[in-house]
Amino acid sequence: MKKCTLHGHAHLFSYQSLQLMELLRHHDPSSFHHSVQSTSYFIDFCLHYNLHSLLKPVILQSVLLHDIGMLLVPKEILQQNRPLTLSEKRDLEQHPELGIEILSDYPEIDFEHSLLLHHHENSDGSGYPDHMLKEQLPFAVNLLRVIDSYTAMTMDRPYRLKRSYQDAIHELKKHRNLYDPRCTFLFVAYMEKRLKGENILLHYFDYVPHQK
């Protein structure tokens, strides 16, 4: 399967957003790569299904910055090589609110509040921070929830090895109570086409030229 990156689409994001992403890359490379990969899947998925209403710069910028709150989570937690304690997990789960806090200092950055705050809400209300149900959330947020989980499962973490693409798909299906059924069905169908090597759209982003 051809790797999905974001090379060549820096124009979709503000300079300030890219600066914040560079800070995240230095603070926690895993969070940076997770955010970039998630954004890549989001763009590719929307192009594949002609969901052009979700390709607005404000939405894509919000997807890219959805984990920017990790900047305020201590490195010792983010780079822990063992499962987190309950206290550490609570600190980590504050990152959506911390992301809103960070962006409150950047009024020039346009973003969708719900994409940052609610991308860890579960369809059955068991997520965080507000225990919202899928019916209370926009399609883009429910989609990001699926993509965020899939990307997390298929990337190495300090405390565990990554899952295979097929295992991650199996987990999405197994825990369907956590995800919006429509988003899960569409994303799984999209990924299965990619895994079969079918020719679908791939678009890319490269923020490096904007680091001057």
TAQUI-V907145 format. One record per backbone hydrogen bond with DSSP energy under -1.0 kcal/mol. CO is the residue of the C=O (numbers start at 1). NH is the residue of the N-H. E is the energy in kcal/mol with one decimal. If there is no record, write none. Layout:
# TAQUI-V907145
co=[CO,CO]
nh=[NH,NH]
e=[E,E]
This chain:
# TAQUI-V907145
co=[6,6,9,10,14,15,16,17,18,19,20,21,22,23,24,28,29,30,31,32,33,34,35,36,37,38,39,40,41,42,43,44,45,46,50,51,52,56,57,58,59,60,61,63,65,67,68,69,70,74,74,75,77,85,86,87,88,89,91,92,94,95,96,97,98,99,100,102,103,106,112,113,114,118,120,122,123,133,134,138,139,140,141,142,143,144,145,146,147,148,149,150,152,153,157,160,164,165,166,167,168,169,170,171,173,175,178,180,181,182,183,184,185,186,187,188,189,190,191,192,193,194,198,207,208]
nh=[9,205,12,13,18,19,20,21,22,23,24,25,26,27,28,32,33,34,35,36,37,38,39,40,41,42,43,44,45,46,47,48,49,51,52,54,55,60,61,62,63,64,65,66,68,70,71,72,73,77,78,79,80,89,90,91,92,93,94,95,98,99,100,101,102,103,104,105,106,109,116,117,118,121,128,125,134,136,137,142,143,144,145,146,147,148,149,150,151,152,153,154,155,163,160,157,168,169,170,171,172,173,174,175,176,178,123,184,185,186,187,188,189,190,191,192,193,194,195,196,198,197,200,210,211]
e=[-1.2,-9.9,-1.8,-1.9,-2.0,-2.0,-2.2,-2.2,-1.8,-1.9,-2.2,-2.2,-1.6,-2.2,-3.2,-1.9,-2.8,-2.4,-2.2,-2.4,-2.7,-2.5,-2.1,-2.2,-2.4,-2.4,-2.6,-2.5,-3.2,-2.3,-2.3,-2.4,-2.0,-2.9,-1.4,-1.8,-1.4,-2.4,-2.8,-1.3,-2.3,-2.5,-1.8,-1.3,-2.2,-2.2,-2.0,-1.9,-1.4,-1.3,-1.9,-2.8,-1.3,-2.6,-2.1,-2.0,-2.5,-2.4,-1.2,-1.9,-2.4,-2.1,-1.7,-2.2,-2.6,-2.4,-1.2,-1.6,-1.7,-2.3,-1.1,-2.5,-2.5,-1.6,-1.6,-2.0,-1.2,-1.8,-1.5,-2.0,-2.6,-2.3,-2.1,-1.4,-2.5,-3.3,-1.8,-2.5,-2.9,-2.2,-2.4,-1.6,-1.1,-3.3,-1.2,-2.5,-2.3,-2.1,-2.3,-2.2,-2.1,-2.1,-2.7,-2.4,-1.0,-2.2,-1.7,-2.5,-2.7,-2.5,-2.6,-2.7,-2.2,-2.2,-2.8,-2.6,-1.6,-1.8,-2.9,-1.3,-2.3,-1.7,-1.2,-1.8,-2.0]
